């Protein structure tokens, strides 16, 4: 599921908690919005050409939601028919949660059996921002979360209890020591491989726990370094296509990968890259952030 942006732009409410986010002042608001739609359409078209089924919804301009293009922070869709709504840090982002999108997915043939609403935690200043905060291993039924101001461990454990997933928490930081706010910036789990930045986890015990947790599944673990992380090489997502699978990745992230890393990925998925400089520089998010993967069962 993707949301085509209407009012994309720099969000001052989130900029102080995102190292990746940079304000661009030389372009007008309307020009930024126009370019954002071009970037969005290019990624969506390339994924569709690769055989990925995409459900695109239009952002509502009257909502004034500059980050609506990143729907993975407010919702997740699970194979038992569960839809989860998440508590988000920035008040300006909360209107992104749209029940009409869930209803339209149902009307389009997906089955929703229950909606788990965790948004009450916003009243207590506790946040868990969807699959930005939580990286699910749907095969092993465990979930990974990098604890940060946007990822509260208690809310995470509550979620895992509801979904019956094993919770695994750790802390990840940039080389400067600044916290990495979202887990999906340094980790992505595919069906037979995983991309992860071990150097970002300063605690040796936590690093070992995460790496062993990934390796015990039989997946090939493809490690990236901190420089590649800054180019969004961890913010990628494996998707099922009509024939095989693909890895959605930005052009900048793809170029940051070494040849042997690309070769390792291509054993399991076709790489589909698309340039996302505007979303990465202004919005602080890349390819994975732009997609909420739909695991909902089909209605009979």
C-alpha positions in Angstrom: 0.0 0.0 0.0 1.3 3.4 -1.0 0.1 7.0 -0.5 0.7 9.4 -3.3 1.8 12.7 -1.8 -0.3 15.9 -2.1 1.4 18.3 0.4 4.8 16.7 0.9 7.4 18.9 2.5 9.8 19.6 5.4 8.2 18.8 8.7 9.7 20.8 11.6 8.0 18.5 14.1 10.1 15.5 13.1 13.3 17.2 12.0 14.9 17.4 15.4 14.5 13.6 15.9 15.8 12.5 12.4 19.4 12.8 11.5 18.6 12.0 7.9 16.1 14.9 7.4 17.4 18.1 5.8 15.4 21.2 4.9 15.7 22.4 1.4 14.9 26.1 1.2 15.9 27.0 -2.4 12.8 25.4 -3.9 9.2 26.6 -3.5 6.7 24.5 -1.7 4.7 23.8 -4.9 7.8 22.8 -6.8 8.8 20.4 -4.0 5.3 18.9 -4.1 5.5 18.5 -7.9 8.9 16.8 -7.8 7.7 14.6 -5.0 4.9 13.2 -7.1 7.3 12.5 -9.9 9.6 10.6 -7.6 6.7 8.7 -6.2 5.2 7.8 -9.6 8.6 6.6 -10.9 9.0 4.2 -8.0 5.5 2.9 -8.2 5.7 2.4 -12.0 9.0 0.5 -11.7 7.6 -1.8 -9.1 4.5 -2.4 -11.1 6.6 -3.1 -14.2 8.5 -5.7 -12.1 5.2 -7.5 -11.3 4.4 -6.1 -7.8 0.7 -5.5 -7.0 0.4 -1.9 -5.6 -2.6 -0.3 -4.0 -2.2 3.4 -4.3 -4.2 5.9 -2.4 -4.2 9.7 -2.8 -3.1 11.9 0.1 -5.8 14.4 1.1 -4.5 17.9 0.7 -6.8 19.3 3.3 -5.2 17.1 6.0 -1.9 19.0 5.7 0.1 15.9 6.2 3.7 16.5 4.8 4.8 12.9 5.6 1.8 11.0 4.4 4.0 9.3 1.7 5.4 7.2 4.6 2.4 5.1 5.6 4.4 2.3 7.2 4.6 4.4 10.4 0.9 4.3 11.1 -0.3 0.9 10.0 0.7 -2.7 9.5 -1.3 -5.5 7.9 -0.9 -9.1 9.0 -1.7 -12.5 7.5 -4.3 -13.4 10.1 -6.4 -10.4 9.1 -5.1 -8.1 11.8 -4.6 -4.4 11.1 -2.6 -2.5 13.7 -2.8 1.3 14.2 0.2 2.9 15.9 1.0 5.8 18.2 3.1 8.4 16.4 5.5 11.0 17.8 4.5 14.1 15.7 0.9 15.4 16.1 1.0 16.6 12.5 1.4 12.9 11.4 -1.6 11.5 13.3 -4.2 12.5 10.7 -2.4 10.2 8.3 -4.2 7.3 10.0 -7.1 6.8 7.6 -9.8 4.3 8.2 -11.0 4.8 4.6 -7.8 3.2 3.3 -8.5 0.1 5.4 -12.1 0.0 4.2 -11.0 0.4 0.5 -8.6 -2.5 0.9 -11.4 -4.6 2.3 -13.6 -3.5 -0.7 -10.8 -4.5 -3.0 -10.8 -8.1 -1.8 -8.7 -8.2 1.4 -10.1 -9.6 4.6 -9.8 -7.7 7.9 -10.7 -9.7 11.0 -9.7 -7.2 13.7 -8.2 -3.7 14.2 -5.7 -3.4 17.0 -5.6 0.3 18.0 -2.5 1.3 20.1 -2.9 5.1 19.5 -4.1 5.7 23.1 -0.4 5.6 24.1 0.1 9.0 22.5 -1.8 10.4 25.6 1.1 9.2 27.8 3.9 10.3 25.4 4.7 6.7 24.3 5.2 5.9 20.7 5.7 3.0 18.4 5.9 4.0 14.7 4.7 1.0 12.8 7.2 -1.0 10.7 9.6 1.9 11.0 9.9 1.0 14.7 9.3 -2.7 14.3 11.0 -5.1 11.8 9.0 -8.3 11.7 10.4 -11.7 11.0 7.1 -13.3 9.9 8.7 -16.7 9.3 10.1 -17.1 12.9 7.3 -15.0 14.4 9.7 -12.7 16.2 10.1 -8.9 16.0 13.1 -6.6 16.3 12.9 -3.0 17.7 15.6 -0.4 18.2 14.6 1.4 21.4 14.4 5.2 20.9 12.1 8.1 21.6 9.9 6.9 18.8 10.0 3.2 19.8 8.9 2.5 23.3 9.8 -0.9 24.6 6.7 -1.4 26.7 4.3 -0.6 23.8 6.5 -2.9 21.6 6.1 -5.8 24.0 2.3 -5.1 24.2 2.2 -5.4 20.4 4.2 -8.6 20.4 1.9 -10.1 23.0 -1.1 -9.3 21.0 0.4 -10.8 17.8 2.1 -13.6 19.6 5.6 -12.7 18.3 8.8 -12.9 20.4 10.1 -9.4 21.1 13.8 -8.6 20.6 15.0 -5.1 21.6 18.4 -3.4 21.3 19.8 0.1 20.8 21.4 1.4 17.6 23.3 4.7 17.2 25.1 6.6 14.5 28.9 6.9 14.6 28.4 10.3 16.4 26.5 8.5 19.1 23.2 10.0 18.1 20.3 7.6 18.3 18.9 5.9 15.2 15.2 6.6 15.6 13.7 3.9 13.4 14.7 0.2 13.2 14.0 0.0 9.5 16.9 2.4 8.8 19.5 -0.3 9.9 17.7 -3.6 9.3 15.5 -5.3 6.7 14.4 -9.0 6.9 13.5 -10.9 3.7 12.4 -14.5 3.4 15.9 -15.9 2.8 18.2 -13.0 3.5 18.5 -10.1 5.9 20.3 -6.7 5.6 21.6 -5.3 8.8 24.2 -2.8 10.1 26.0 -4.5 13.1 28.3 -1.6 13.6 25.3 0.6 14.7 24.7 -1.6 17.8 27.3 -0.6 20.4 26.4 -3.3 22.9 28.3 -6.5 22.0 25.7 -8.7 23.7 22.8 -7.1 21.8 24.7 -7.2 18.5 25.3 -11.0 19.1 21.7 -11.5 20.0 20.4 -9.9 16.8 22.9 -11.5 14.4 22.5 -15.0 15.9 18.7 -14.5 15.8 18.9 -13.8 12.1 21.5 -16.6 11.3 19.6 -19.3 13.1 16.8 -18.9 10.6 19.1 -20.0 7.8 19.0 -16.6 6.1 22.1 -15.1 4.6 23.0 -12.1 6.6 24.2 -9.2 4.4 26.0 -6.6 6.5 26.2 -3.0 5.7 28.4 -0.3 7.3 27.5 3.0 8.8 28.3 5.0 5.7 25.9 2.8 3.7 23.3 3.2 6.4 23.4 6.9 5.9 22.7 6.3 2.2 19.6 4.3 3.2 21.0 0.9 2.3 19.1 -0.6 5.2 15.8 1.1 4.3 14.8 -1.6 1.8 11.9 -4.0 1.4 11.5 -7.4 -0.2 8.2 -7.7 -2.1 6.5 -10.6 -3.8 6.1 -10.1 -7.5 4.2 -12.2 -10.1 7.3 -14.1 -10.8 9.7 -14.4 -7.9 10.5 -11.4 -5.6 12.0 -8.0 -5.8 13.9 -5.7 -3.5 12.7 -2.1 -3.5 15.6 0.2 -2.9 16.5 3.8 -3.8 19.1 4.6 -6.4 21.4 6.2 -3.8 21.2 3.1 -1.6 21.8 0.8 -4.5 24.9 2.7 -5.6 26.2 2.6 -2.0 26.2 -1.2 -2.0 29.4 -3.0 -2.9 29.3 -5.5 -5.9 29.4 -8.5 -3.6 26.5 -7.2 -1.6 24.4 -6.7 -4.7 25.3 -10.1 -5.9 24.3 -11.6 -2.6 20.9 -9.9 -2.7 20.3 -10.9 -6.4 20.5 -14.6 -5.4 17.1 -14.1 -3.7 15.5 -11.1 -5.3 15.6 -8.8 -8.3 16.8 -5.3 -7.4 14.4 -2.6 -8.4 15.9 0.8 -7.7 14.5 4.3 -8.2 15.8 7.8 -7.4 14.3 9.2 -4.2 16.5 12.2 -3.4 13.7 14.5 -2.3 12.1 12.0 0.1 15.5 11.1 1.5 16.8 14.7 2.0 13.6 16.4 3.0 11.5 13.6 4.5 14.3 11.5 6.0 12.8 8.3 4.6 13.5 6.1 1.6 11.9 3.2 -0.3 10.9 1.0 2.6 9.2 3.9 4.4 7.0 4.5 1.4 5.4 1.1 1.5 3.1 -0.6 4.0 3.4 -4.3 3.0 0.0 -6.0 2.9 0.0 -9.5 4.3 -3.8 -9.6 4.7 -5.6 -12.8 3.4 -7.8 -12.5 0.4 -11.6 -12.7 1.1 -13.3 -15.8 -0.2 
